[in-house]
Amino acid sequence: MKNYTTLILAGLVIVLATTLVGVLMYIKNQPAETRAVEPLTEIAAMEPDSSLWGVNFPNQYDTLMKTQTNNTDTTYAGSSQFSWLERDPRQVILFAGYPFSKDYNDDRGHANAVDDVRATARLNLNDEDPKHTPATCYSCKSSDNPGLWDELGMEAYDAMTFNEMTPNINNSIGCSNCHEAETMRLIVTNPALKEALERQGKDWTTFTRQEMRTVVCANCHVEYYFQGEGKYLTFPWDNGTKVEEIISYYEEIGFKDWVYPETETPMLKAQHPEYEFFTAGSTHYNAGVSCADCHMPYVRDGANKFSSHDVHSPLLNPEQACGQCHTDTNYVIERVASIQQQVAETKIDTEDAIIDAVTAIKAATAAGNADAALLDEARKLHREAQFMWDIVSAENSTGFHNPEYALETLAKSANLARQAQMLAAQSVGDTTLLETGTYYPAEEVVP
């Protein structure tokens, strides 16, 4: 009887295994599921016209269009087109010899990206000038880009001039910058981001949806530079994404954005490194919060729940943006104000330290008898100090995305600037160059 029982059990196991294999094969061979709700219109791959996507997703499109007229400011920034050079004239000195000393306006909403890049006085539209503005400057401005990158390849795209690319750019930032048309999944569309992740050994297609709600922002909100004669868009992440790692990358390749006048310092200009800043161990990032959780919170239109595409500061809608996690939004607003005030005041102190270093290096360079080694070291420290300051200054949160990192970076920057000032003074034996408080009043600033 025992043998019969064993045989029966073995037979049942075989039958169940065979049935399971059959079921799995049946499921695998089924045609792909259709959408639960059929779209009103089919969207072509990389379609640049966001209004066509809006037929299927009207709430998302309508909120995206609000970024065109949302010009509300917060205490330290916002969405109006104010000038940083007027608000903080020190920056005219800090960026002397570079186009940012002529025009540095705060960014408006996504729907204004193309208009704003075409209006900036930083453009050099003389195609015969070796320093003409390249097409690369359109890279973060338009939903036409994914299709153009697919058609031309990024190398050919970047090798064109700004003027040559202009007829091809007809739409501002939109749906195709972040979404795959057929599935609406979040995707990497910027080849520079894909290449940077690959060099780090990362495959974005394996990321979770929550991770992608931050990674898609890195299509644009990152530090970058234009590589070589072809101005190839490149993210300097090979050594890591923290400020010292980025500086070491630039040092290794000998890159500079410009040479500071009268000091001969090879300078670096930071862009808008929100992604690097937020992911550098910030409290919210470590807690699994994404960029979209705060800047594109879920809202309701009747029974319809959707992610708002009116991307702006969470301080403008704290109940929606912060209230999903924090019950006391008044405390949150007060906490943000305290952090930003501390960072803003520290940032100004750091600017003063860098300007003192610039003044000392200028004087030592003009003297003509400076110790070359000491003066070169002062220039190196000036370069590093200003880039560290700029990583915090160019990042669009006045430090809130990562307060500890912001204050630590500014402290390092100020320390390096004071060291640069000291070395410049030592290089010519002039202790008067160690005097501080050399910031020029706004009315005396000359771009």
C-alpha positions as CSV (number, residue, x, y, z in Angstrom):
1,M,0.0,0.0,0.0
2,K,2.9,2.3,0.8
3,N,4.4,1.9,-2.6
4,Y,1.0,2.6,-4.3
5,T,0.7,5.9,-2.3
6,T,4.2,7.0,-3.4
7,L,3.4,6.3,-7.0
8,I,0.1,8.2,-6.8
9,L,1.7,11.2,-5.2
10,A,4.5,11.1,-7.8
11,G,1.9,11.0,-10.5
12,L,0.0,13.9,-9.1
13,V,3.2,16.0,-8.9
14,I,3.9,15.2,-12.6
15,V,0.4,16.1,-13.6
16,L,0.5,19.4,-11.7
17,A,3.9,20.3,-13.1
18,T,2.7,19.6,-16.6
19,T,-0.4,21.7,-16.1
20,L,1.6,24.6,-14.7
21,V,4.0,24.5,-17.6
22,G,1.1,24.5,-20.0
23,V,-0.6,27.5,-18.3
24,L,2.7,29.5,-18.3
25,M,3.2,28.7,-22.0
26,Y,-0.4,29.7,-22.8
27,I,0.1,33.1,-20.9
28,K,3.4,33.7,-22.7
29,N,1.9,33.2,-26.1
30,Q,-1.0,35.5,-25.6
31,P,-1.0,38.8,-27.6
32,A,0.0,41.9,-25.7
33,E,-2.8,43.4,-23.6
34,T,-4.4,46.5,-25.1
35,R,-4.8,49.6,-23.0
36,A,-7.7,49.6,-20.5
37,V,-8.9,52.8,-22.0
38,E,-8.3,53.2,-25.7
39,P,-6.7,56.6,-26.6
40,L,-8.7,59.1,-28.5
41,T,-5.8,59.6,-30.9
42,E,-2.6,57.7,-31.6
43,I,0.6,59.6,-30.8
44,A,3.6,59.1,-33.0
45,A,6.9,58.2,-31.4
46,M,8.8,61.3,-30.2
47,E,5.9,63.5,-31.3
48,P,7.1,67.1,-30.4
49,D,3.6,68.8,-30.4
50,S,2.4,68.4,-26.8
51,S,-1.1,69.5,-27.8
52,L,-1.6,66.2,-29.6
53,W,-0.7,64.3,-26.4
54,G,-3.2,66.6,-24.7
55,V,-6.1,65.1,-26.6
56,N,-5.5,61.9,-24.6
57,F,-4.3,63.5,-21.4
58,P,-6.0,66.9,-21.1
59,N,-5.4,67.5,-17.4
60,Q,-1.6,66.9,-17.8
61,Y,-1.5,69.1,-20.8
62,D,-3.5,71.9,-19.3
63,T,-1.3,72.0,-16.2
64,L,1.8,72.0,-18.4
65,M,0.5,75.1,-20.2
66,K,0.3,76.9,-16.9
67,T,4.1,77.0,-16.8
68,Q,3.8,79.6,-19.5
69,T,2.1,82.2,-17.4
70,N,3.1,81.1,-13.9
71,N,5.5,83.9,-12.9
72,T,5.1,83.9,-9.2
73,D,8.2,84.4,-7.2
74,T,9.3,82.9,-3.9
75,T,11.6,84.7,-1.4
76,Y,14.8,83.6,-3.1
77,A,13.7,82.7,-6.7
78,G,10.5,81.7,-8.5
79,S,9.4,81.8,-12.1
80,S,9.7,85.4,-13.1
81,Q,12.5,86.5,-15.3
82,F,14.4,88.7,-12.9
83,S,18.1,89.4,-13.3
84,W,20.6,87.8,-10.9
85,L,23.0,90.5,-11.9
86,E,20.7,93.2,-10.6
87,R,19.6,91.2,-7.6
88,D,23.2,90.3,-6.7
89,P,25.7,92.6,-8.5
90,R,28.6,90.6,-7.0
91,Q,27.9,88.1,-9.8
92,V,28.9,90.7,-12.4
93,I,32.4,90.6,-10.9
94,L,32.4,86.8,-10.4
95,F,31.6,86.1,-14.0
96,A,33.7,88.9,-15.5
97,G,35.0,88.0,-19.0
98,Y,32.2,85.5,-19.5
99,P,28.7,86.1,-21.1
100,F,27.0,85.5,-17.7
101,S,28.4,88.8,-16.6
102,K,26.2,90.5,-19.3
103,D,23.0,88.6,-18.9
104,Y,21.9,86.1,-16.2
105,N,18.1,85.9,-15.8
106,D,16.3,83.4,-13.7
107,D,14.6,80.6,-15.5
108,R,10.8,80.9,-16.2
109,G,8.5,77.9,-16.6
110,H,9.1,75.0,-19.0
111,A,6.7,76.4,-21.6
112,N,9.0,79.5,-22.0
113,A,12.3,77.6,-22.5
114,V,12.6,78.2,-26.3
115,D,11.6,81.9,-26.1
116,D,14.0,82.5,-23.2
117,V,17.1,80.9,-24.8
118,R,16.5,82.9,-28.0
119,A,16.2,86.1,-26.0
120,T,19.3,85.9,-23.9
121,A,22.1,88.4,-24.6
122,R,24.6,85.6,-24.0
123,L,24.1,84.4,-27.6
124,N,26.8,84.9,-30.2
125,L,24.9,84.5,-33.5
126,N,27.9,85.3,-35.7
127,D,28.5,81.9,-37.3
128,E,31.9,83.1,-38.6
129,D,33.1,83.7,-35.1
130,P,34.9,80.6,-33.7
131,K,33.1,81.3,-30.4
132,H,29.6,81.3,-32.0
133,T,26.8,79.7,-30.0
134,P,26.4,76.0,-30.9
135,A,23.1,74.1,-31.4
136,T,24.0,72.3,-28.2
137,C,22.5,75.2,-26.3
138,Y,19.0,74.0,-27.5
139,S,19.6,70.6,-25.8
140,C,17.4,71.3,-22.8
141,K,14.9,73.6,-24.3
142,S,12.6,71.7,-26.7
143,S,10.4,68.7,-27.2
144,D,11.7,68.6,-30.8
145,N,15.0,67.3,-29.5
146,P,14.3,63.5,-29.1
147,G,13.2,63.3,-32.7
148,L,16.1,65.4,-33.9
149,W,18.6,63.3,-31.9
150,D,17.1,60.1,-33.3
151,E,17.2,61.5,-36.9
152,L,20.6,63.3,-36.9
153,G,22.5,61.7,-34.0
154,M,23.7,63.9,-31.2
155,E,27.1,64.4,-32.7
156,A,25.7,66.0,-35.9
157,Y,23.1,67.9,-33.9
158,D,25.7,69.5,-31.6
159,A,28.1,70.3,-34.5
160,M,25.5,72.7,-36.0
161,T,25.3,76.3,-35.1
162,F,22.5,77.8,-33.0
163,N,21.3,79.6,-36.2
164,E,21.3,76.4,-38.2
165,M,19.3,74.6,-35.6
166,T,16.7,77.3,-35.0
167,P,14.3,76.4,-37.9
168,N,14.1,72.9,-36.5
169,I,13.0,74.0,-33.0
170,N,9.3,74.9,-32.9
171,N,8.2,73.6,-29.5
172,S,9.2,74.2,-25.9
173,I,9.8,71.5,-23.3
174,G,6.9,69.0,-23.5
175,C,5.7,65.4,-23.3
176,S,8.2,63.8,-25.6
177,N,11.1,65.0,-23.3
178,C,10.1,62.5,-20.6
179,H,7.5,60.0,-22.0
180,E,7.4,57.1,-24.5
181,A,4.4,57.8,-26.7
182,E,3.1,54.3,-27.0
183,T,3.2,53.3,-23.3
184,M,3.6,56.7,-21.5
185,R,6.3,55.2,-19.4
186,L,9.1,57.6,-18.2
187,I,12.2,57.3,-20.3
188,V,15.7,58.8,-20.8
189,T,15.6,60.9,-24.0
190,N,18.8,62.9,-23.7
191,P,21.7,60.8,-25.2
192,A,24.2,62.6,-22.9
193,L,22.3,61.3,-19.8
194,K,22.2,57.7,-21.3
195,E,25.9,57.8,-22.0
196,A,26.8,59.3,-18.6
197,L,24.8,56.5,-16.8
198,E,26.4,53.8,-19.0
199,R,29.9,55.1,-18.1
200,Q,28.8,54.7,-14.4
201,G,27.7,51.1,-15.2
202,K,24.0,51.9,-14.8
203,D,21.1,50.8,-17.0
204,W,18.2,53.2,-16.7
205,T,15.8,50.6,-18.1
206,T,16.2,48.7,-14.9
207,F,15.1,51.6,-12.7
208,T,11.8,51.6,-10.9
209,R,9.1,54.0,-11.8
210,Q,9.7,55.9,-8.6
211,E,13.4,56.2,-9.5
212,M,12.5,57.4,-13.0
213,R,10.4,60.2,-11.4
214,T,13.7,61.7,-10.5
215,V,15.9,60.4,-13.3
216,V,13.8,62.0,-16.1
217,C,14.6,65.4,-14.6
218,A,18.3,64.6,-15.2
219,N,17.6,64.9,-18.9
220,C,18.1,68.6,-18.3
221,H,18.6,69.6,-14.6
222,V,22.3,68.7,-14.4
223,E,25.8,70.0,-14.7
224,Y,27.3,69.6,-18.2
225,Y,29.9,70.9,-20.6
226,F,30.5,71.0,-24.3
227,Q,33.2,68.6,-25.3
228,G,35.7,69.3,-28.1
229,E,35.4,71.3,-31.3
230,G,32.0,69.7,-32.0
231,K,30.6,71.0,-28.7
232,Y,29.4,67.5,-27.8
233,L,27.0,67.6,-24.8
234,T,28.7,65.7,-21.9
235,F,27.9,65.1,-18.2
236,P,31.1,65.1,-16.1
237,W,30.1,62.2,-13.9
238,D,32.9,59.7,-14.7
239,N,34.4,60.2,-11.2
240,G,31.1,60.7,-9.4
241,T,28.5,63.4,-9.1
242,K,29.7,65.3,-6.0
243,V,31.4,68.6,-6.5
244,E,35.0,67.4,-5.7
245,E,34.5,64.5,-8.1
246,I,33.3,66.8,-10.9
247,I,36.3,69.2,-10.3
248,S,38.7,66.2,-10.4
249,Y,37.1,65.2,-13.8
250,Y,37.6,68.7,-15.2
251,E,41.2,68.7,-13.9
252,E,42.0,65.4,-15.6
253,I,40.8,66.6,-19.0
254,G,42.2,70.1,-18.6
255,F,38.8,71.8,-19.3
256,K,37.9,75.4,-18.7
257,D,34.9,77.5,-19.7
258,W,36.8,80.8,-19.8
259,V,39.9,82.6,-18.5
260,Y,39.2,85.2,-15.8
261,P,40.5,88.6,-17.0
262,E,43.6,90.1,-15.2
263,T,44.1,86.9,-13.1
264,E,44.7,84.3,-15.9
265,T,42.6,81.8,-13.9
266,P,41.1,79.0,-16.0
267,M,37.4,79.1,-14.8
268,L,34.5,76.7,-14.6
269,K,30.8,77.7,-14.9
270,A,28.3,75.4,-13.2
271,Q,24.9,75.0,-14.9
272,H,21.8,73.8,-13.0
273,P,22.9,70.7,-11.0
274,E,19.6,69.9,-9.3
275,Y,19.9,66.1,-9.9
276,E,23.5,65.9,-8.6
277,F,22.6,68.1,-5.6
278,F,19.4,66.2,-4.6
279,T,20.9,62.7,-5.0
280,A,24.1,63.6,-3.0
281,G,22.6,62.0,0.1
282,S,19.8,64.4,0.8
283,T,17.2,63.6,3.5
284,H,14.4,63.4,1.0
285,Y,16.3,61.4,-1.5
286,N,17.4,58.9,1.1
287,A,13.7,58.6,2.2
288,G,12.7,57.6,-1.4
289,V,11.2,60.9,-2.3
290,S,11.4,61.8,-6.0
291,C,11.5,65.2,-7.7
292,A,8.0,64.7,-9.1
293,D,6.6,64.0,-5.6
294,C,7.2,67.6,-4.6
295,H,7.3,69.5,-7.9
296,M,4.5,67.5,-9.7
297,P,2.3,66.3,-6.9
298,Y,-0.8,64.3,-7.5
299,V,-4.0,66.3,-7.7
300,R,-7.6,65.6,-8.5
301,D,-10.1,66.8,-11.1
302,G,-13.3,65.3,-9.9
303,A,-12.7,61.6,-9.6
304,N,-9.6,61.8,-11.8
305,K,-6.2,61.7,-10.0
306,F,-3.2,62.9,-12.0
307,S,0.3,64.3,-11.6
308,S,0.2,68.1,-12.1
309,H,2.6,69.2,-14.8
310,D,2.6,72.8,-13.6
311,V,6.2,72.4,-12.4
312,H,7.1,75.1,-9.9
313,S,8.3,75.7,-6.3
314,P,6.4,73.5,-3.8
315,L,6.2,76.7,-1.6
316,L,3.5,77.9,-3.9
317,N,1.2,74.9,-3.2
318,P,2.5,73.4,0.1
319,E,-0.7,71.6,1.0
320,Q,-0.5,69.5,-2.2
321,A,3.3,69.3,-2.5
322,C,4.3,68.9,1.1
323,G,1.1,67.8,2.8
324,Q,1.1,64.3,1.4
325,C,3.9,63.5,3.8
326,H,3.9,66.4,6.3
327,T,0.9,67.1,8.4
328,D,2.0,70.5,9.6
329,T,2.7,72.5,6.4
330,N,3.1,75.7,8.3
331,Y,6.1,74.2,10.1
332,V,7.5,73.0,6.7
333,I,7.3,76.5,5.3
334,E,9.0,78.0,8.3
335,R,11.7,75.3,8.2
336,V,12.3,76.0,4.5
337,A,12.6,79.7,5.1
338,S,15.1,79.1,7.9
339,I,17.3,76.8,5.8
340,Q,17.2,79.1,2.7
341,Q,18.0,82.2,4.7
342,Q,21.0,80.5,6.2
343,V,22.2,79.3,2.8
344,A,21.6,82.6,1.1
345,E,23.5,84.6,3.7
346,T,26.4,82.1,3.7
347,K,26.4,82.3,-0.1
348,I,26.9,86.1,0.0
349,D,29.7,85.8,2.5
350,T,31.3,83.2,0.2
351,E,31.0,85.6,-2.8
352,D,32.8,88.3,-0.8
353,A,35.6,85.9,0.0
354,I,36.0,84.9,-3.7
355,I,36.0,88.6,-4.8
356,D,38.7,89.3,-2.2
357,A,40.7,86.4,-3.7
358,V,40.2,87.8,-7.2
359,T,41.4,91.3,-6.1
360,A,44.5,89.8,-4.5
361,I,45.3,87.6,-7.6
362,K,44.8,90.6,-9.9
363,A,47.2,92.7,-7.9
364,A,49.8,89.9,-7.7
365,T,49.5,89.3,-11.5
366,A,49.9,92.9,-12.3
367,A,53.0,93.3,-10.0
368,G,55.0,91.2,-12.4
369,N,57.4,89.9,-9.8
370,A,55.2,87.3,-8.1
371,D,56.4,83.8,-7.1
372,A,55.0,81.8,-10.1
373,A,54.3,78.6,-8.1
374,L,52.4,80.4,-5.3
375,L,50.4,82.5,-7.8
376,D,49.5,79.4,-9.9
377,E,48.3,77.7,-6.7
378,A,46.2,80.7,-5.8
379,R,44.6,80.6,-9.3
380,K,43.9,76.9,-8.8
381,L,42.2,77.5,-5.5
382,H,40.2,80.4,-7.0
383,R,39.0,78.1,-9.8
384,E,37.9,75.5,-7.3
385,A,36.4,77.9,-4.8
386,Q,34.2,79.7,-7.4
387,F,33.0,76.4,-8.9
388,M,32.0,75.1,-5.5
389,W,30.1,78.4,-4.8
390,D,28.5,78.2,-8.3
391,I,27.3,74.6,-7.7
392,V,25.2,76.0,-4.8
393,S,24.3,79.3,-6.5
394,A,23.2,77.8,-9.9
395,E,21.2,75.0,-8.2
396,N,17.5,76.1,-8.0
397,S,16.6,75.6,-4.4
398,T,18.8,78.0,-2.4
399,G,20.2,74.9,-0.7
400,F,17.0,73.3,0.3
401,H,17.3,70.2,-1.9
402,N,20.3,69.3,0.3
403,P,21.0,71.8,3.1
404,E,23.9,70.0,4.7
405,Y,25.7,69.6,1.4
406,A,25.0,73.2,0.5
407,L,26.5,74.6,3.6
408,E,29.4,72.2,3.6
409,T,30.2,73.2,0.0
410,L,30.0,76.9,0.7
411,A,32.3,76.5,3.7
412,K,34.9,74.7,1.6
413,S,34.5,77.4,-1.1
414,A,35.1,80.3,1.4
415,N,38.1,78.5,2.9
416,L,39.7,77.9,-0.5
417,A,39.0,81.5,-1.5
418,R,40.8,82.8,1.6
419,Q,43.7,80.5,1.0
420,A,43.9,81.8,-2.6
421,Q,43.9,85.4,-1.3
422,M,46.7,84.5,1.2
423,L,48.8,82.8,-1.4
424,A,48.5,85.7,-3.8
425,A,49.6,88.1,-1.1
426,Q,52.5,85.8,-0.2
427,S,53.5,85.5,-3.9
428,V,54.5,89.2,-3.9
429,G,55.1,89.8,-0.2
430,D,52.2,92.3,0.1
431,T,50.2,91.8,3.3
432,T,47.8,94.6,2.4
433,L,46.2,92.1,-0.1
434,L,45.0,90.1,2.9
435,E,42.6,92.9,3.9
436,T,39.0,91.9,3.4
437,G,35.9,93.9,2.5
438,T,36.9,94.8,-1.1
439,Y,33.5,94.2,-2.6
440,Y,32.6,97.0,-5.0
441,P,29.2,98.7,-4.6
442,A,26.7,98.0,-7.4
443,E,27.1,101.4,-9.0
444,E,30.8,100.8,-9.4
445,V,30.4,97.4,-11.1
446,V,31.4,97.4,-14.7
447,P,30.6,94.2,-16.7
